Amino acid sequence: MYRKKNSEWLKHLDFEILDIICLEIAFMVAYFFRHVGLNFYMAKLYMRLCIVLVVIDIAVLFFTNNYKGIIQRNHWQELIAVAQHITVVEFLLLLFEYLAQETAILSRTVFLVSWWLAIALCFICRCTWKNFVRKRVMSEKNQASMLLITTENRLGELAAKLRQKNYREFRIGSVSILDDNAYGKDNIIEANIPIIYGKDTLLEYIRQNVVDEVFIDVYQDKKQLTELTDIFLQMGIVVHVGMGFLPENLPNAFMDRIGEADAITASINTATGWQLSVKRITDIVGAVVGLAIMGVAFIFVAPIIKRQSPGPVFFKQKRVGKNGRTFYIYKFRSMYMDAEERKKELMAQNEMQGLMFKMDNDPRIIGSEKGPGKGIGNFIRKTSIDELPQFWNILKGDMSLIGTRPPTVNEYEQYDLHHKIRLSMKPGLTGMWQVSGRSDITDFEEVVRLDKEYIENWNIGLDIKILFKTVMVVITKDGSM
């Protein structure tokens, strides 16, 4: 899924809020500096002007490009941009007072002090917040890994264009040269960026490594590149196509600018920054509530687990997340300590077709020797209590409330190309196939189909629907594994 860029004034709503706060503070400080002890009528007039100031500021931002390139601007450029913006706002405020025939009441001291103080406050706050945003954007965890498909003679120019901006939401993770006869050059860009030659090698690399986006900038056989584009999209990878090559049937295609390079961008689905922000805020709120519930459950569950199976209360396992990134998932331990070793002996009894393991009356579950469905292990699995520690993964940002279940490293290593679409979104605590009768699904390809359906049709409403269905599944214990 690709995060579409908002319009400039919506894209930088955080800076807009900062500016409004600074303007209000400057205006109120100037007012108290000049009019301490002023009568109630005059105070009421200035309070009304505070509201007018907000409306004027929003209107100015809507009709200007003051935030365009704000992350890239240096201090001097920012000071000029701030001075221009505040001057326009203050001038319009003065014009409003003139039309309202209240200029005789408005103090010149308040006007001048608030003007210069607003410039100073906005400049300081913008620069401080920019430093935070830059660090977050440039963090490798938050950057998309982009693979370039180009030719050796075009690579240098393309890389320069993509890196034109100092602060980018992507990094060049690898380069592919489709010409099988190319000899290659050492350190074409950087020593740590792998160069891949040939189509087959390219597909195997993408299957095994983290690739979020692909930029195609090569003039070769259109049929071959169209086939590659289809494969990438079916894997959930975002595709940027240089203007010199336009394949057919690109879904959700739109004009985009990557660094300083123009491209047509296509993805299996797209989301605005607002939608993804709402999803993340929901995750954080849900995680906080979930961790509180986990704390209560820990008081009762932990002693029983320790008594029936000596060892740690929590189970930690490496899983594969978005586009191949690995992280550790946490659960209440519901199996004996040697569960992973015994799994190899039980593979012949696997009831799942494909790259998942599922078995009724699993003997590795704590207390299972007491009979089918007995013991603390079966209880916490049936009630989904074992999943509660994953709210910590959600709070950290490794997972989401709703998504696709993250595979183990061993499962991921056996994936075919089309299976990787499950990883094109952040993994979730619950998802489409969990609320579609997961106990009845015995074919991994059906799981992939349901996950693909979720990703292709994702929206906030669908997440809410799945969340409510999950609650019902947990309450009724329908479909628990």
Contacts in CASP RR format, 6 or more apart in sequence:
PFRMAT RR
TARGET T0000
AUTHOR 0000-0000-0000
METHOD contacts of the structure
MODEL  1
MYRKKNSEWLKHLDFEILDIICLEIAFMVAYFFRHVGLNFYMAKLYMRLC
IVLVVIDIAVLFFTNNYKGIIQRNHWQELIAVAQHITVVEFLLLLFEYLA
QETAILSRTVFLVSWWLAIALCFICRCTWKNFVRKRVMSEKNQASMLLIT
TENRLGELAAKLRQKNYREFRIGSVSILDDNAYGKDNIIEANIPIIYGKD
TLLEYIRQNVVDEVFIDVYQDKKQLTELTDIFLQMGIVVHVGMGFLPENL
PNAFMDRIGEADAITASINTATGWQLSVKRITDIVGAVVGLAIMGVAFIF
VAPIIKRQSPGPVFFKQKRVGKNGRTFYIYKFRSMYMDAEERKKELMAQN
EMQGLMFKMDNDPRIIGSEKGPGKGIGNFIRKTSIDELPQFWNILKGDMS
LIGTRPPTVNEYEQYDLHHKIRLSMKPGLTGMWQVSGRSDITDFEEVVRL
DKEYIENWNIGLDIKILFKTVMVVITKDGSM
1 236 0 8 1.000
1 238 0 8 1.000
1 267 0 8 1.000
1 268 0 8 1.000
1 269 0 8 1.000
1 270 0 8 1.000
1 271 0 8 1.000
1 424 0 8 1.000
1 425 0 8 1.000
1 455 0 8 1.000
1 458 0 8 1.000
2 213 0 8 1.000
2 238 0 8 1.000
2 252 0 8 1.000
2 265 0 8 1.000
2 267 0 8 1.000
2 269 0 8 1.000
2 270 0 8 1.000
2 271 0 8 1.000
3 270 0 8 1.000
3 271 0 8 1.000
3 272 0 8 1.000
3 273 0 8 1.000
3 276 0 8 1.000
4 254 0 8 1.000
4 270 0 8 1.000
4 271 0 8 1.000
4 272 0 8 1.000
4 273 0 8 1.000
5 11 0 8 1.000
5 256 0 8 1.000
6 272 0 8 1.000
6 273 0 8 1.000
6 274 0 8 1.000
8 65 0 8 1.000
8 67 0 8 1.000
8 68 0 8 1.000
9 16 0 8 1.000
9 61 0 8 1.000
9 62 0 8 1.000
9 67 0 8 1.000
10 274 0 8 1.000
11 67 0 8 1.000
11 273 0 8 1.000
12 67 0 8 1.000
12 70 0 8 1.000
14 129 0 8 1.000
14 133 0 8 1.000
15 67 0 8 1.000
15 70 0 8 1.000
15 126 0 8 1.000
15 129 0 8 1.000
16 57 0 8 1.000
16 58 0 8 1.000
16 61 0 8 1.000
16 67 0 8 1.000
18 122 0 8 1.000
18 125 0 8 1.000
18 126 0 8 1.000
18 129 0 8 1.000
19 57 0 8 1.000
19 61 0 8 1.000
19 85 0 8 1.000
19 122 0 8 1.000
19 125 0 8 1.000
19 126 0 8 1.000
20 54 0 8 1.000
20 57 0 8 1.000
20 58 0 8 1.000
21 125 0 8 1.000
22 118 0 8 1.000
22 121 0 8 1.000
22 122 0 8 1.000
22 125 0 8 1.000
23 53 0 8 1.000
23 54 0 8 1.000
23 57 0 8 1.000
23 86 0 8 1.000
23 89 0 8 1.000
23 114 0 8 1.000
23 118 0 8 1.000
23 122 0 8 1.000
24 50 0 8 1.000
24 53 0 8 1.000
24 54 0 8 1.000
25 117 0 8 1.000
25 121 0 8 1.000
26 113 0 8 1.000
26 114 0 8 1.000
26 115 0 8 1.000
26 117 0 8 1.000
26 118 0 8 1.000
26 121 0 8 1.000
27 46 0 8 1.000
27 49 0 8 1.000
27 50 0 8 1.000
27 53 0 8 1.000
27 110 0 8 1.000
27 114 0 8 1.000
27 118 0 8 1.000
28 50 0 8 1.000
29 113 0 8 1.000
29 114 0 8 1.000
29 117 0 8 1.000
30 109 0 8 1.000
30 110 0 8 1.000
30 111 0 8 1.000
30 113 0 8 1.000
30 114 0 8 1.000
30 117 0 8 1.000
31 46 0 8 1.000
31 110 0 8 1.000
31 114 0 8 1.000
33 109 0 8 1.000
33 110 0 8 1.000
33 113 0 8 1.000
34 107 0 8 1.000
34 109 0 8 1.000
34 110 0 8 1.000
34 113 0 8 1.000
35 42 0 8 1.000
35 43 0 8 1.000
35 46 0 8 1.000
35 107 0 8 1.000
35 110 0 8 1.000
42 105 0 8 1.000
45 102 0 8 1.000
45 105 0 8 1.000
46 110 0 8 1.000
49 93 0 8 1.000
49 97 0 8 1.000
49 106 0 8 1.000
52 93 0 8 1.000
52 96 0 8 1.000
53 89 0 8 1.000
53 93 0 8 1.000
56 89 0 8 1.000
56 92 0 8 1.000
56 93 0 8 1.000
56 96 0 8 1.000
57 89 0 8 1.000
59 92 0 8 1.000
60 66 0 8 1.000
60 85 0 8 1.000
60 88 0 8 1.000
60 89 0 8 1.000
60 92 0 8 1.000
61 67 0 8 1.000
61 85 0 8 1.000
64 85 0 8 1.000
64 88 0 8 1.000
66 81 0 8 1.000
66 84 0 8 1.000
66 85 0 8 1.000
70 78 0 8 1.000
70 81 0 8 1.000
70 126 0 8 1.000
70 130 0 8 1.000
71 130 0 8 1.000
71 133 0 8 1.000
71 134 0 8 1.000
71 137 0 8 1.000
71 167 0 8 1.000
72 165 0 8 1.000
72 166 0 8 1.000
72 167 0 8 1.000
73 81 0 8 1.000
75 127 0 8 1.000
78 123 0 8 1.000
78 126 0 8 1.000
78 127 0 8 1.000
78 130 0 8 1.000
79 123 0 8 1.000
82 119 0 8 1.000
82 122 0 8 1.000
82 123 0 8 1.000
82 126 0 8 1.000
83 119 0 8 1.000
85 122 0 8 1.000
86 115 0 8 1.000
86 118 0 8 1.000
86 119 0 8 1.000
86 122 0 8 1.000
87 115 0 8 1.000
89 118 0 8 1.000
90 111 0 8 1.000
90 114 0 8 1.000
90 115 0 8 1.000
90 118 0 8 1.000
93 111 0 8 1.000
94 103 0 8 1.000
94 106 0 8 1.000
94 111 0 8 1.000
97 103 0 8 1.000
97 105 0 8 1.000
97 106 0 8 1.000
134 167 0 8 1.000
136 142 0 8 1.000
137 143 0 8 1.000
137 167 0 8 1.000
137 168 0 8 1.000
137 169 0 8 1.000
138 167 0 8 1.000
138 168 0 8 1.000
140 171 0 8 1.000
142 169 0 8 1.000
143 168 0 8 1.000
143 169 0 8 1.000
143 170 0 8 1.000
143 171 0 8 1.000
144 169 0 8 1.000
144 170 0 8 1.000
144 171 0 8 1.000
144 212 0 8 1.000
144 213 0 8 1.000
144 238 0 8 1.000
145 170 0 8 1.000
145 171 0 8 1.000
145 173 0 8 1.000
145 174 0 8 1.000
145 210 0 8 1.000
145 211 0 8 1.000
145 212 0 8 1.000
145 213 0 8 1.000
145 323 0 8 1.000
146 162 0 8 1.000
146 170 0 8 1.000
146 171 0 8 1.000
146 172 0 8 1.000
146 173 0 8 1.000
146 211 0 8 1.000
146 212 0 8 1.000
146 213 0 8 1.000
146 214 0 8 1.000
146 215 0 8 1.000
147 173 0 8 1.000
147 174 0 8 1.000
147 175 0 8 1.000
147 176 0 8 1.000
147 206 0 8 1.000
147 211 0 8 1.000
147 213 0 8 1.000
147 214 0 8 1.000
147 215 0 8 1.000
148 155 0 8 1.000
148 158 0 8 1.000
148 159 0 8 1.000
148 162 0 8 1.000
148 172 0 8 1.000
148 174 0 8 1.000
148 175 0 8 1.000
148 176 0 8 1.000
148 214 0 8 1.000
148 215 0 8 1.000
148 217 0 8 1.000
149 175 0 8 1.000
149 176 0 8 1.000
149 178 0 8 1.000
149 202 0 8 1.000
149 214 0 8 1.000
149 215 0 8 1.000
149 216 0 8 1.000
149 217 0 8 1.000
149 218 0 8 1.000
149 228 0 8 1.000
150 158 0 8 1.000
150 175 0 8 1.000
150 176 0 8 1.000
150 177 0 8 1.000
150 215 0 8 1.000
150 216 0 8 1.000
150 217 0 8 1.000
150 218 0 8 1.000
151 177 0 8 1.000
151 179 0 8 1.000
151 182 0 8 1.000
151 218 0 8 1.000
151 219 0 8 1.000
152 177 0 8 1.000
152 182 0 8 1.000
152 184 0 8 1.000
152 185 0 8 1.000
152 188 0 8 1.000
154 217 0 8 1.000
154 218 0 8 1.000
155 175 0 8 1.000
155 177 0 8 1.000
155 188 0 8 1.000
155 189 0 8 1.000
156 188 0 8 1.000
156 189 0 8 1.000
158 215 0 8 1.000
158 217 0 8 1.000
158 261 0 8 1.000
159 172 0 8 1.000
159 189 0 8 1.000
161 259 0 8 1.000
161 260 0 8 1.000
161 261 0 8 1.000
162 168 0 8 1.000
162 170 0 8 1.000
162 172 0 8 1.000
162 215 0 8 1.000
162 258 0 8 1.000
162 259 0 8 1.000
162 260 0 8 1.000
162 261 0 8 1.000
163 172 0 8 1.000
163 259 0 8 1.000
164 259 0 8 1.000
164 260 0 8 1.000
165 259 0 8 1.000
165 260 0 8 1.000
168 259 0 8 1.000
170 212 0 8 1.000
170 213 0 8 1.000
170 258 0 8 1.000
172 189 0 8 1.000
172 193 0 8 1.000
173 193 0 8 1.000
173 194 0 8 1.000
174 193 0 8 1.000
174 194 0 8 1.000
174 195 0 8 1.000
174 196 0 8 1.000
174 205 0 8 1.000
174 209 0 8 1.000
174 211 0 8 1.000
175 188 0 8 1.000
175 189 0 8 1.000
175 193 0 8 1.000
175 194 0 8 1.000
175 195 0 8 1.000
175 196 0 8 1.000
176 195 0 8 1.000
176 196 0 8 1.000
176 197 0 8 1.000
176 198 0 8 1.000
176 202 0 8 1.000
176 205 0 8 1.000
177 184 0 8 1.000
177 195 0 8 1.000
177 196 0 8 1.000
177 197 0 8 1.000
177 198 0 8 1.000
178 198 0 8 1.000
178 199 0 8 1.000
178 202 0 8 1.000
178 218 0 8 1.000
178 220 0 8 1.000
178 224 0 8 1.000
179 197 0 8 1.000
179 198 0 8 1.000
179 220 0 8 1.000
180 197 0 8 1.000
180 198 0 8 1.000
180 199 0 8 1.000
182 197 0 8 1.000
184 195 0 8 1.000
184 197 0 8 1.000
185 195 0 8 1.000
188 195 0 8 1.000
194 205 0 8 1.000
196 202 0 8 1.000
196 205 0 8 1.000
199 224 0 8 1.000
199 228 0 8 1.000
202 228 0 8 1.000
203 231 0 8 1.000
203 417 0 8 1.000
205 211 0 8 1.000
206 232 0 8 1.000
206 235 0 8 1.000
206 237 0 8 1.000
206 417 0 8 1.000
206 420 0 8 1.000
207 415 0 8 1.000
207 416 0 8 1.000
207 417 0 8 1.000
207 420 0 8 1.000
208 413 0 8 1.000
209 324 0 8 1.000
210 323 0 8 1.000
210 324 0 8 1.000
210 325 0 8 1.000
211 237 0 8 1.000
211 323 0 8 1.000
212 237 0 8 1.000
212 238 0 8 1.000
212 322 0 8 1.000
212 323 0 8 1.000
213 237 0 8 1.000
213 238 0 8 1.000
213 239 0 8 1.000
213 240 0 8 1.000
214 232 0 8 1.000
214 237 0 8 1.000
214 238 0 8 1.000
214 239 0 8 1.000
214 240 0 8 1.000
215 240 0 8 1.000
215 242 0 8 1.000
215 258 0 8 1.000
215 261 0 8 1.000
215 263 0 8 1.000
216 225 0 8 1.000
216 228 0 8 1.000
216 229 0 8 1.000
216 239 0 8 1.000
216 240 0 8 1.000
216 241 0 8 1.000
216 242 0 8 1.000
216 245 0 8 1.000
217 242 0 8 1.000
217 244 0 8 1.000
217 245 0 8 1.000
217 261 0 8 1.000
218 225 0 8 1.000
218 245 0 8 1.000
219 244 0 8 1.000
219 245 0 8 1.000
222 245 0 8 1.000
222 247 0 8 1.000
225 245 0 8 1.000
225 247 0 8 1.000
226 247 0 8 1.000
226 248 0 8 1.000
229 239 0 8 1.000
229 241 0 8 1.000
229 247 0 8 1.000
229 250 0 8 1.000
229 266 0 8 1.000
230 247 0 8 1.000
230 249 0 8 1.000
231 417 0 8 1.000
232 239 0 8 1.000
233 239 0 8 1.000
233 250 0 8 1.000
233 251 0 8 1.000
233 266 0 8 1.000
233 267 0 8 1.000
233 268 0 8 1.000
234 268 0 8 1.000
234 417 0 8 1.000
234 418 0 8 1.000
234 421 0 8 1.000
235 417 0 8 1.000
235 418 0 8 1.000
235 420 0 8 1.000
235 421 0 8 1.000
235 424 0 8 1.000
236 267 0 8 1.000
236 268 0 8 1.000
236 420 0 8 1.000
236 421 0 8 1.000
236 424 0 8 1.000
236 455 0 8 1.000
237 323 0 8 1.000
237 424 0 8 1.000
238 265 0 8 1.000
238 266 0 8 1.000
238 267 0 8 1.000
239 250 0 8 1.000
239 265 0 8 1.000
239 266 0 8 1.000
239 267 0 8 1.000
240 256 0 8 1.000
240 258 0 8 1.000
240 263 0 8 1.000
240 264 0 8 1.000
240 265 0 8 1.000
241 247 0 8 1.000
241 250 0 8 1.000
241 263 0 8 1.000
241 264 0 8 1.000
241 265 0 8 1.000
241 266 0 8 1.000
242 261 0 8 1.000
242 262 0 8 1.000
242 263 0 8 1.000
242 264 0 8 1.000
243 262 0 8 1.000
243 263 0 8 1.000
243 264 0 8 1.000
246 264 0 8 1.000
250 264 0 8 1.000
250 266 0 8 1.000
251 266 0 8 1.000
251 267 0 8 1.000
251 268 0 8 1.000
252 266 0 8 1.000
252 267 0 8 1.000
252 268 0 8 1.000
252 269 0 8 1.000
252 270 0 8 1.000
253 264 0 8 1.000
253 265 0 8 1.000
253 266 0 8 1.000
254 264 0 8 1.000
254 265 0 8 1.000
254 270 0 8 1.000
255 262 0 8 1.000
255 263 0 8 1.000
255 264 0 8 1.000
255 265 0 8 1.000
256 262 0 8 1.000
256 263 0 8 1.000
256 264 0 8 1.000
256 265 0 8 1.000
257 263 0 8 1.000
258 265 0 8 1.000
268 421 0 8 1.000
268 424 0 8 1.000
268 455 0 8 1.000
268 456 0 8 1.000
269 455 0 8 1.000
269 456 0 8 1.000
269 457 0 8 1.000
269 458 0 8 1.000
271 458 0 8 1.000
275 459 0 8 1.000
275 460 0 8 1.000
278 460 0 8 1.000
279 400 0 8 1.000
279 460 0 8 1.000
279 463 0 8 1.000
282 401 0 8 1.000
282 463 0 8 1.000
283 394 0 8 1.000
283 395 0 8 1.000
283 397 0 8 1.000
283 400 0 8 1.000
283 401 0 8 1.000
284 394 0 8 1.000
284 395 0 8 1.000
286 391 0 8 1.000
286 394 0 8 1.000
286 401 0 8 1.000
287 391 0 8 1.000
287 392 0 8 1.000
287 394 0 8 1.000
287 395 0 8 1.000
287 401 0 8 1.000
288 395 0 8 1.000
290 388 0 8 1.000
290 391 0 8 1.000
291 388 0 8 1.000
291 391 0 8 1.000
291 392 0 8 1.000
291 395 0 8 1.000
293 388 0 8 1.000
294 388 0 8 1.000
294 389 0 8 1.000
294 391 0 8 1.000
297 332 0 8 1.000
297 385 0 8 1.000
297 388 0 8 1.000
298 313 0 8 1.000
298 332 0 8 1.000
301 313 0 8 1.000
301 332 0 8 1.000
301 376 0 8 1.000
301 380 0 8 1.000
301 385 0 8 1.000
302 313 0 8 1.000
302 332 0 8 1.000
304 376 0 8 1.000
305 313 0 8 1.000
305 332 0 8 1.000
305 333 0 8 1.000
305 366 0 8 1.000
305 376 0 8 1.000
305 377 0 8 1.000
306 313 0 8 1.000
308 366 0 8 1.000
308 367 0 8 1.000
308 375 0 8 1.000
308 376 0 8 1.000
309 333 0 8 1.000
309 336 0 8 1.000
309 337 0 8 1.000
309 366 0 8 1.000
309 367 0 8 1.000
311 333 0 8 1.000
311 337 0 8 1.000
312 333 0 8 1.000
313 332 0 8 1.000
313 333 0 8 1.000
314 330 0 8 1.000
314 331 0 8 1.000
314 332 0 8 1.000
314 333 0 8 1.000
314 389 0 8 1.000
315 330 0 8 1.000
315 331 0 8 1.000
315 332 0 8 1.000
315 333 0 8 1.000
315 334 0 8 1.000
315 335 0 8 1.000
316 328 0 8 1.000
316 329 0 8 1.000
316 330 0 8 1.000
317 328 0 8 1.000
317 329 0 8 1.000
317 331 0 8 1.000
317 408 0 8 1.000
318 326 0 8 1.000
318 327 0 8 1.000
318 328 0 8 1.000
318 329 0 8 1.000
318 408 0 8 1.000
318 409 0 8 1.000
319 326 0 8 1.000
319 327 0 8 1.000
319 328 0 8 1.000
319 329 0 8 1.000
319 406 0 8 1.000
319 407 0 8 1.000
319 408 0 8 1.000
319 409 0 8 1.000
319 427 0 8 1.000
320 326 0 8 1.000
320 406 0 8 1.000
320 407 0 8 1.000
320 408 0 8 1.000
320 409 0 8 1.000
320 411 0 8 1.000
320 412 0 8 1.000
320 423 0 8 1.000
321 327 0 8 1.000
321 398 0 8 1.000
321 406 0 8 1.000
321 423 0 8 1.000
321 426 0 8 1.000
321 427 0 8 1.000
322 423 0 8 1.000
322 424 0 8 1.000
322 425 0 8 1.000
322 426 0 8 1.000
322 427 0 8 1.000
323 420 0 8 1.000
323 423 0 8 1.000
323 424 0 8 1.000
324 412 0 8 1.000
324 420 0 8 1.000
324 423 0 8 1.000
326 409 0 8 1.000
327 393 0 8 1.000
327 398 0 8 1.000
327 399 0 8 1.000
327 406 0 8 1.000
329 390 0 8 1.000
329 393 0 8 1.000
329 398 0 8 1.000
329 399 0 8 1.000
329 406 0 8 1.000
330 389 0 8 1.000
330 390 0 8 1.000
330 392 0 8 1.000
330 393 0 8 1.000
331 386 0 8 1.000
331 387 0 8 1.000
331 389 0 8 1.000
331 390 0 8 1.000
332 380 0 8 1.000
332 385 0 8 1.000
332 386 0 8 1.000
332 388 0 8 1.000
332 389 0 8 1.000
333 366 0 8 1.000
333 386 0 8 1.000
334 365 0 8 1.000
334 366 0 8 1.000
334 376 0 8 1.000
334 377 0 8 1.000
334 378 0 8 1.000
334 380 0 8 1.000
334 381 0 8 1.000
334 386 0 8 1.000
335 362 0 8 1.000
335 364 0 8 1.000
335 365 0 8 1.000
335 366 0 8 1.000
335 377 0 8 1.000
336 342 0 8 1.000
336 364 0 8 1.000
336 365 0 8 1.000
336 366 0 8 1.000
338 364 0 8 1.000
339 364 0 8 1.000
342 363 0 8 1.000
342 364 0 8 1.000
343 357 0 8 1.000
343 364 0 8 1.000
346 357 0 8 1.000
346 359 0 8 1.000
346 362 0 8 1.000
346 363 0 8 1.000
346 364 0 8 1.000
347 357 0 8 1.000
349 359 0 8 1.000
350 357 0 8 1.000
350 358 0 8 1.000
350 359 0 8 1.000
351 358 0 8 1.000
351 359 0 8 1.000
351 360 0 8 1.000
351 442 0 8 1.000
352 358 0 8 1.000
352 442 0 8 1.000
352 443 0 8 1.000
352 444 0 8 1.000
353 442 0 8 1.000
353 443 0 8 1.000
353 444 0 8 1.000
353 445 0 8 1.000
354 443 0 8 1.000
354 444 0 8 1.000
354 445 0 8 1.000
355 407 0 8 1.000
355 411 0 8 1.000
355 414 0 8 1.000
355 415 0 8 1.000
355 419 0 8 1.000
355 444 0 8 1.000
356 407 0 8 1.000
356 411 0 8 1.000
356 444 0 8 1.000
356 447 0 8 1.000
358 442 0 8 1.000
358 481 0 8 1.000
360 372 0 8 1.000
361 368 0 8 1.000
361 371 0 8 1.000
361 372 0 8 1.000
361 373 0 8 1.000
362 368 0 8 1.000
363 369 0 8 1.000
365 375 0 8 1.000
365 377 0 8 1.000
365 378 0 8 1.000
365 381 0 8 1.000
366 375 0 8 1.000
366 376 0 8 1.000
366 377 0 8 1.000
367 374 0 8 1.000
367 375 0 8 1.000
367 376 0 8 1.000
367 377 0 8 1.000
367 378 0 8 1.000
368 374 0 8 1.000
368 375 0 8 1.000
368 377 0 8 1.000
368 378 0 8 1.000
373 382 0 8 1.000
377 386 0 8 1.000
379 385 0 8 1.000
380 386 0 8 1.000
381 480 0 8 1.000
381 481 0 8 1.000
382 477 0 8 1.000
382 480 0 8 1.000
383 474 0 8 1.000
383 477 0 8 1.000
383 480 0 8 1.000
384 474 0 8 1.000
384 480 0 8 1.000
387 429 0 8 1.000
390 399 0 8 1.000
390 429 0 8 1.000
391 429 0 8 1.000
393 399 0 8 1.000
394 400 0 8 1.000
394 401 0 8 1.000
394 428 0 8 1.000
394 429 0 8 1.000
397 426 0 8 1.000
398 426 0 8 1.000
398 427 0 8 1.000
399 406 0 8 1.000
399 426 0 8 1.000
399 427 0 8 1.000
399 428 0 8 1.000
399 429 0 8 1.000
400 425 0 8 1.000
400 426 0 8 1.000
400 427 0 8 1.000
400 428 0 8 1.000
400 429 0 8 1.000
401 428 0 8 1.000
401 429 0 8 1.000
401 430 0 8 1.000
401 463 0 8 1.000
401 467 0 8 1.000
402 428 0 8 1.000
402 429 0 8 1.000
402 430 0 8 1.000
402 431 0 8 1.000
402 463 0 8 1.000
402 466 0 8 1.000
402 467 0 8 1.000
403 425 0 8 1.000
403 426 0 8 1.000
403 427 0 8 1.000
403 428 0 8 1.000
403 429 0 8 1.000
403 430 0 8 1.000
403 431 0 8 1.000
403 432 0 8 1.000
403 451 0 8 1.000
403 454 0 8 1.000
404 422 0 8 1.000
404 423 0 8 1.000
404 425 0 8 1.000
404 427 0 8 1.000
404 428 0 8 1.000
404 431 0 8 1.000
404 432 0 8 1.000
404 451 0 8 1.000
404 454 0 8 1.000
404 455 0 8 1.000
405 427 0 8 1.000
405 428 0 8 1.000
405 431 0 8 1.000
405 433 0 8 1.000
405 434 0 8 1.000
406 423 0 8 1.000
406 427 0 8 1.000
406 428 0 8 1.000
407 415 0 8 1.000
407 422 0 8 1.000
407 423 0 8 1.000
412 423 0 8 1.000
418 448 0 8 1.000
419 448 0 8 1.000
421 448 0 8 1.000
421 451 0 8 1.000
421 452 0 8 1.000
421 455 0 8 1.000
422 447 0 8 1.000
422 448 0 8 1.000
422 451 0 8 1.000
422 452 0 8 1.000
424 455 0 8 1.000
425 455 0 8 1.000
425 458 0 8 1.000
430 466 0 8 1.000
430 467 0 8 1.000
430 470 0 8 1.000
431 451 0 8 1.000
431 454 0 8 1.000
431 466 0 8 1.000
431 470 0 8 1.000
432 450 0 8 1.000
432 451 0 8 1.000
432 453 0 8 1.000
432 454 0 8 1.000
432 466 0 8 1.000
433 441 0 8 1.000
433 446 0 8 1.000
433 447 0 8 1.000
433 450 0 8 1.000
433 451 0 8 1.000
434 470 0 8 1.000
434 473 0 8 1.000
435 466 0 8 1.000
435 469 0 8 1.000
435 470 0 8 1.000
435 473 0 8 1.000
436 450 0 8 1.000
437 473 0 8 1.000
437 478 0 8 1.000
437 479 0 8 1.000
438 479 0 8 1.000
438 480 0 8 1.000
438 481 0 8 1.000
439 479 0 8 1.000
439 480 0 8 1.000
439 481 0 8 1.000
440 479 0 8 1.000
441 447 0 8 1.000
441 450 0 8 1.000
454 462 0 8 1.000
454 466 0 8 1.000
472 478 0 8 1.000
473 479 0 8 1.000
473 480 0 8 1.000
474 480 0 8 1.000
END
